Amino acid sequence: STVSVPLKKKLEIIRETIESVFNDQLLESVFQDQKLYTFDSLRKLVMSIMQAPSLRINAENFEKLFLIICMSIKCQMCRVLTRGDFFLYIENQINDVILIAQSLTQFEETIDILENARAMSNKYYENITNSEVNRIRYSILNLFRNTQSPVYVLIEDG
Protein backbone atom coordinates (compact mmCIF):
# COMPACT_ATOMS: atom_id res chain seq x y z
CA SER A 1 0.00 0.00 0.00
CA THR A 2 1.12 3.56 -0.59
CA VAL A 3 0.98 6.51 1.77
CA SER A 4 -0.16 9.93 0.66
CA VAL A 5 2.55 12.47 1.49
CA PRO A 6 1.80 16.21 1.42
CA LEU A 7 3.72 18.18 -1.21
CA LYS A 8 5.58 20.24 1.40
CA LYS A 9 6.84 17.04 3.05
CA LYS A 10 7.86 15.54 -0.32
CA LEU A 11 9.92 18.63 -1.11
CA GLU A 12 11.54 18.51 2.34
CA ILE A 13 12.49 14.86 1.77
CA ILE A 14 13.96 15.66 -1.66
CA ARG A 15 16.00 18.55 -0.26
CA GLU A 16 17.30 16.56 2.72
CA THR A 17 18.19 13.59 0.52
CA ILE A 18 20.19 15.76 -1.88
CA GLU A 19 21.93 17.54 0.99
CA SER A 20 22.78 14.18 2.61
CA VAL A 21 24.08 12.51 -0.53
CA PHE A 22 26.03 15.48 -1.90
CA ASN A 23 27.40 17.08 1.27
CA ASP A 24 31.03 18.29 1.13
CA GLN A 25 32.32 15.97 3.84
CA LEU A 26 30.94 12.87 2.12
CA LEU A 27 32.17 13.96 -1.32
CA GLU A 28 35.64 14.70 0.03
CA SER A 29 35.79 11.19 1.48
CA VAL A 30 34.60 9.69 -1.81
CA PHE A 31 36.91 11.67 -4.11
CA GLN A 32 40.23 10.51 -2.74
CA ASP A 33 42.48 7.62 -3.63
CA GLN A 34 41.32 4.58 -1.71
CA LYS A 35 40.32 0.98 -2.07
CA LEU A 36 36.86 0.18 -3.35
CA TYR A 37 34.26 0.16 -0.60
CA THR A 38 33.31 -3.29 0.62
CA PHE A 39 29.68 -4.30 0.29
CA ASP A 40 29.19 -3.81 4.05
CA SER A 41 30.87 -0.38 3.94
CA LEU A 42 28.57 0.65 1.10
CA ARG A 43 25.55 -0.55 3.07
CA LYS A 44 26.69 1.50 6.12
CA LEU A 45 27.31 4.55 3.92
CA VAL A 46 23.84 4.38 2.36
CA MET A 47 22.29 3.77 5.80
CA SER A 48 24.03 6.86 7.22
CA ILE A 49 22.78 8.96 4.30
CA MET A 50 19.25 7.73 4.94
CA GLN A 51 19.32 8.96 8.55
CA ALA A 52 18.10 12.45 7.59
CA PRO A 53 15.23 13.41 9.92
CA SER A 54 12.50 13.48 7.28
CA LEU A 55 13.47 10.15 5.71
CA ARG A 56 13.06 7.75 8.65
CA ILE A 57 13.37 4.52 6.68
CA ASN A 58 12.69 1.31 8.59
CA ALA A 59 15.00 -1.72 8.23
CA GLU A 60 12.74 -3.62 5.79
CA ASN A 61 12.31 -0.64 3.46
CA PHE A 62 16.01 0.17 3.74
CA GLU A 63 16.87 -3.32 2.48
CA LYS A 64 14.51 -2.89 -0.48
CA LEU A 65 15.92 0.54 -1.27
CA PHE A 66 19.50 -0.69 -0.91
CA LEU A 67 18.87 -3.58 -3.33
CA ILE A 68 17.34 -1.19 -5.85
CA ILE A 69 20.34 1.15 -5.55
CA CYS A 70 22.75 -1.76 -6.02
CA MET A 71 20.90 -3.12 -9.04
CA SER A 72 20.70 0.35 -10.58
CA ILE A 73 24.44 0.91 -10.22
CA LYS A 74 25.15 -2.57 -11.54
CA CYS A 75 22.93 -2.08 -14.61
CA GLN A 76 24.35 1.35 -15.39
CA MET A 77 27.96 0.17 -15.03
CA CYS A 78 27.29 -2.43 -17.74
CA ARG A 79 26.87 0.50 -20.16
CA VAL A 80 30.11 2.27 -19.18
CA LEU A 81 32.83 1.11 -21.57
CA THR A 82 34.96 4.19 -22.21
CA ARG A 83 36.11 7.40 -20.54
CA GLY A 84 33.38 9.26 -22.47
CA ASP A 85 30.72 6.84 -21.21
CA PHE A 86 32.00 7.33 -17.67
CA PHE A 87 31.72 11.12 -17.84
CA LEU A 88 28.32 10.86 -19.54
CA TYR A 89 27.14 8.57 -16.72
CA ILE A 90 28.22 11.12 -14.08
CA GLU A 91 26.73 14.05 -16.03
CA ASN A 92 23.41 12.24 -16.50
CA GLN A 93 23.20 11.37 -12.80
CA ILE A 94 23.81 14.96 -11.70
CA ASN A 95 21.53 16.42 -14.40
CA ASP A 96 18.71 14.07 -13.35
CA VAL A 97 19.03 15.18 -9.72
CA ILE A 98 19.10 18.83 -10.83
CA LEU A 99 15.79 18.29 -12.66
CA ILE A 100 14.31 16.90 -9.46
CA ALA A 101 15.82 19.73 -7.38
CA GLN A 102 14.18 22.36 -9.59
CA SER A 103 10.85 21.42 -7.99
CA LEU A 104 12.11 22.86 -4.69
CA THR A 105 11.11 26.37 -3.69
CA GLN A 106 14.68 27.33 -2.74
CA PHE A 107 16.38 25.21 -5.35
CA GLU A 108 19.29 27.60 -5.99
CA GLU A 109 21.12 26.38 -2.85
CA THR A 110 20.53 22.78 -3.84
CA ILE A 111 21.72 23.43 -7.41
CA ASP A 112 24.92 24.92 -5.94
CA ILE A 113 25.47 21.72 -3.94
CA LEU A 114 25.03 19.64 -7.10
CA GLU A 115 27.28 21.87 -9.20
CA ASN A 116 29.95 21.52 -6.51
CA ALA A 117 29.60 17.73 -6.74
CA ARG A 118 29.98 17.95 -10.54
CA ALA A 119 33.13 20.11 -10.19
CA MET A 120 34.66 17.76 -7.61
CA SER A 121 33.94 14.74 -9.80
CA ASN A 122 35.34 16.37 -12.94
CA LYS A 123 38.49 17.47 -11.11
CA TYR A 124 39.09 14.07 -9.54
CA TYR A 125 38.57 12.13 -12.78
CA GLU A 126 39.97 14.68 -15.26
CA ASN A 127 42.93 12.45 -16.24
CA ILE A 128 41.23 9.07 -16.05
CA THR A 129 42.09 6.64 -18.86
CA ASN A 130 39.88 4.05 -20.55
CA SER A 131 41.86 1.34 -18.73
CA GLU A 132 41.16 2.96 -15.36
CA VAL A 133 37.48 3.32 -16.24
CA ASN A 134 37.32 -0.38 -17.03
CA ARG A 135 39.15 -1.25 -13.79
CA ILE A 136 36.54 0.74 -11.85
CA ARG A 137 33.74 -0.79 -13.92
CA TYR A 138 34.87 -4.36 -13.32
CA SER A 139 35.50 -3.68 -9.63
CA ILE A 140 31.96 -2.36 -9.22
CA LEU A 141 30.43 -5.21 -11.21
CA ASN A 142 32.45 -7.69 -9.16
CA LEU A 143 31.30 -6.05 -5.93
CA PHE A 144 27.68 -6.45 -6.99
CA ARG A 145 28.05 -9.82 -8.73
CA ASN A 146 25.90 -11.64 -6.18
CA THR A 147 23.42 -8.82 -5.71
CA GLN A 148 20.04 -9.81 -6.98
CA SER A 149 16.88 -7.93 -6.35
CA PRO A 150 13.80 -10.10 -6.09
CA VAL A 151 11.12 -8.96 -8.51
CA TYR A 152 8.74 -8.17 -5.65
CA VAL A 153 11.11 -5.43 -4.47
CA LEU A 154 10.67 -3.64 -7.78
CA ILE A 155 6.88 -4.02 -7.90
CA GLU A 156 4.55 -1.92 -5.78
CA ASP A 157 2.75 -3.95 -3.12
CA GLY A 158 -0.97 -4.42 -3.60
Disulfide bonds with the S-S distance in Angstrom:
none
